[in-house]
């Protein structure tokens, strides 16, 4: 199994945070990112974009995680 590089680990952490946030949105209607940084503030939008880019990065590199 290939080792994950730093970018992969950052992507994994961001996806876990994003996944937990979406779980809280679904179960409790609580968006933690919006609660901390403001609804659709610049910083919360940056966080959402980074989570999305992390998903793309891991999707592109899924072969590394599989092998």
Secondary structure, 3 states (H helix, E strand, C coil): CCCCCHHHHHHHHHHHHHHHHHHHHHHHCCCHHHHHHCCCCHHHHHHHHHHHHHHHHHHHCHHHHHC
